[in-house]
Amino acid sequence: MSWQLAFCVYFGLLTIMIVFGLPIAAVMGFVGVAGITMLRGTMLWPSLADVIWNTVNAFTLTAIPMFVLMGEIILRSGAARRFYQGLAVLLNRVPGGLAQSNIMGAALFSAISGSSTATALAIGTVALPEMRKRGYKDAITLGTLTGGGALGNLIPPSIFLLIYGAVVNESAIDLFVATIIPGAIAVAMFMGFVTIKVWLDPSLAPPRERGYSWGQVAYAFVQIGPVVLIMLVTIGGMYFGVVTPTEAAALSCLLAAIIAAFYREMTRADIWTAIINTIAISCVISIIVVNGQILGFAIVQADIGRGVARFLIDSGLMAYSFAFFTLLFILYLALGAALDGITMMLLTVPVLYPAFKAMGYNNIWFGVILVIQAELAQLSPPVGLNLLAIQSIARDVDLATISWASLPYAVMLSALCFILYFFPELATWLPSAMRN
């Protein structure tokens, strides 16, 4: 079977089964098994055991359950609420007030949760009732929650980048470092947008509140201190080589548990819920990754990746790298409207990765581009998980309203992709400098 025919068969099966509403993870696994069966009969079936074992045995991926559990503990222990309240005091005089707190809070909370949806839920649960009570309009509130949540995988550490690093065999620490500057740019863009929007339409936010006393400001630093401490220990420990990403995840989880014990707000029911949610999320991610690797194995066996790379080279499209990058951006934008970021990455990277290498794309740079595209998927209806997460909190608001409020943040993330295309050093310079 030629790679062209294999590509058409795989793509056709995937499309038909997804259209009929079958679970994406099961579809990837089924198409992978069907593909290698059509290619080699049952001869390659024993190799599936090796694929599964090598995937679940990846040391880096063991960090995922710990990062998820840490986020659950922070969310349910009262630490997230105190963190947001303290940040609201410190940013009181900034135009937009609590709206700016949403973005900055999401950026900092992202540094310990590693998940966009968890970040949107953690900040949204605390922020939405408070902002409505103080007179903020949903037109500004909803977008800052979904858009701020979209920083979850862009600000290190990132569950998405852990999986990407395992797939392309790239250092997770280098990938984390590479997102620092793009993440800071995204935060600046978001906060600048809120400032301009409030300046143009002051009715979106209430008048600035009174100033706070030095004692209140000092207490605000105490409130944000535990979350900032976890962030510094987690990220600093990895970057300075004290701990591996997996050890950093376990250490941050331990710190979160100590903080929860200190606050004494977490009940046995909360602990049980946190554990159940961690198991559920980790199992879903593991199932998606394993089935994605099975599909990737079938793609490699059919020589589709190298075939696509040769086709692109022979077509001359690679000579117009900006056109190729734009087509790639549009492809991921379309996929993001139907798939979550991890599934999107596992479906496409095995096919396109050889073409990326042939074009000289840097693994780390492309990982940053891909994580931004994954965050765009979080903001793309109808499957955008951040939109659904905020709708689960704001039950009186329809998905269309939340989507429109999120659109400017999706546009800014799209612009960031093209900024990184023209200035790739924004992603590659810092990892190289820290290695040296």
PyMOL commands that set and color helices and strands:
alter all, ss='L'
color gray80, all
select helices_A, chain A and resi 3-19+24-40+45-56+60-76+79-90+98-113+116-134+138-149+159-168+172-178+180-200+202-204+214-239+245-263+268-301+304-315+317-319+321-336+341-359+363-378+385-393+399-422+425-435
alter helices_A, ss='H'
color red, helices_A
deselect
rebuild
show_as cartoon
